[in-house]
């Protein structure tokens, strides 16, 4: 199979031509969590009013939303209606809630989607909002796109470029050189926005040779920060691998991303600098929000500072920013808010996180971003050193403990 190619027209060629709206009959057959254009995910309130992507990456999260077969992008509503839905959402807080744009049903930099991406960013910016806005792409970004991204005055735009270096075209048809070139273009032209090397998914046997790791490290010099992470390997994705005859990377599936312990150790050893350095591993992070916060010069909005084993590679200046902003809420306040959001029992506040009971994923993220403090579920504990990651590939892993609540999606 040839690497995926899509004709890339210059911005002036399509100007403000927008996608046709999907009919109400077509919308009615979509999964409910896809037809609803606003959904809370760990790195922000996610806006997805364009559905459809031709890139066919085998491990795509779109398998979970039952829209992998929708290849031609279509809009569910206008950008104006989508922004109104986002800013009017019960969990949206001006200047506080991080936003993700087109990160579960399409790629925001596809030629036909790009006008919607820029128009949506403009609509948010014109409202005077200063929220984080994350744009995640693996497609082409040109210098003229950078000029538009630099034009926004209020929103804090971070472009995360997904790069893996995977060369198996059945698993990833998109040539990783496209993402590498986009990252370099974004970094060279960045003024008001920031860009991150989103090094993912790292998968044993596919892109974990010394050569692959060295290539990613060299590419990290063209980013304001690097975030590395593993593979989501859910039942739906495993089923697709089997159907397509693709080699399965793991013997079992997991709720959380799989990043084997030895893989992490190799990456940290490669990036390691002098222990006396202000940045002992450089701007390298395990979590998306940590990389975004560092790139923007702010404290982590997800409050990971309480999870010390995540912070042991962070630049010293960043640790100072996060420490200054990290404060546990009063228990009475947290109890009251959790109860209002649907918790079935009182919260417990530890030095690591607020522990809730019976509280669903989306309201937990609402609390987490409001307090800047981790909010966990007692039903789905975060284990030390494997915080938010699967047990697979770690010493002492507990077999049979995985579940499939759709949590921890970046």
TABELWO-V757353 format. One record per residue. RES is the residue in one letter. BURIAL is + if it has 9 or more other C-alpha atoms within 8 Angstrom, else -. Layout:
BEGIN
res = [RES | RES]
burial = [BURIAL | BURIAL]
END
This chain:
BEGIN
res = [X | X | X | X | X | X | X | X | X | X | X | X | X | X | X | X | X | X | X | X | X | X | X | X | X | X | X | X | X | X | X | X | X | X | X | X | X | X | X | X | X | X | X | X | X | X | X | X | X | X | X | X | X | X | X | X | X | X | X | X | X | X | X | X | X | X | X | X | X | X | X | X | X | X | X | X | X | X | X | X | X | X | X | X | X | X | X | X | X | X | X | X | X | X | X | X | X | X | X | X | X | X | X | X | X | X | X | X | X | X | X | X | X | X | X | X | X | X | X | X | X | X | X | X | X | X | X | X | X | X | X | X | X | X | X | X | X | X | X | X | X | X | X | X | X | X | X | X | X | X | X | X | X | X | X | X | X | X | X | X | X | X | X | X | X | X | X | X | X | X | X | X | X | X | X | X | X | X | X | X | X | X | X | X | X | X | X | X | X | X | X | X | X | X | X | X | X | X | X | X | X | X | X | X | X | X | X | X | X | X | X | X | X | X | X | X | X | X | X | X | X | X | X | X | X | X | X | X | X | X | X | X | X | X | X | X | X | X | X | X | X | X | X | X | X | X | X | X | X | X | X | X | X | X | X | X | X | X | X | X | X | X | X | X | X | X | X | X | X | X | X | X | X | X | X | X | X | X | X | X | X | X | X | X | X | X | X | X | X | X | X | X | X | X | X | X | X | X | X | X | X | X | X | X | X | X | X | X | X | X | X | X | X | X | X | X | X | X | X | X | X | X | X | X | X | X | X | X | X | X | X | X | X | X | X | X | X | X | X | X | X | X | X | X | X | X | X | X | X | X | X | X | X | X | X | X | X | X | X | X | X | X | X | X | X | X | X | X | X | X | X | X | X | X | X | X | X | X | X | X | X | X | X | X | X | X | X | X | X | X | X | X | X | X | X | X | X | X | X | X | X | X | X | X | X | X | X | X | X | X]
burial = [- | - | - | - | - | - | - | - | - | - | - | - | - | + | - | - | - | - | + | - | + | + | - | - | - | - | + | - | - | + | - | - | - | + | + | - | + | + | + | + | + | + | + | + | + | + | + | + | + | + | + | + | + | - | - | + | + | + | + | + | - | + | + | - | + | + | + | + | - | + | + | - | + | + | + | + | + | + | + | - | - | + | + | - | + | + | + | - | - | - | - | + | - | + | - | + | + | + | + | + | + | + | + | - | + | + | + | + | + | + | - | - | + | + | + | + | + | + | + | + | + | + | + | + | + | - | - | - | + | + | + | + | + | + | + | + | + | + | + | + | + | + | + | - | + | + | + | + | + | + | - | + | - | + | + | + | + | + | + | + | + | + | + | + | + | + | + | - | + | - | + | + | + | + | + | + | - | + | + | + | + | + | + | + | + | + | + | - | + | + | - | + | + | + | + | + | + | + | + | + | + | + | + | - | - | + | + | + | - | - | - | + | + | + | - | + | + | - | + | + | - | + | + | + | + | + | + | + | + | + | + | + | + | + | - | - | + | + | - | + | + | + | - | - | - | + | - | - | - | - | - | - | + | + | + | + | + | + | + | + | + | - | + | + | - | - | + | + | - | + | + | + | + | - | - | - | - | - | + | + | + | + | + | + | + | + | + | + | + | + | + | + | + | + | + | - | - | + | + | + | + | + | + | + | + | + | + | - | - | + | + | - | + | + | + | - | - | + | + | - | + | + | - | - | - | + | - | - | - | - | + | - | - | + | + | - | + | + | + | - | - | + | + | - | - | + | + | - | + | - | - | + | + | + | + | + | + | + | + | - | - | + | + | + | + | + | + | + | + | + | + | + | + | + | + | + | + | - | - | - | - | - | - | - | - | + | + | + | + | + | + | + | + | - | - | - | - | - | - | - | - | + | - | - | - | - | + | - | - | -]
END
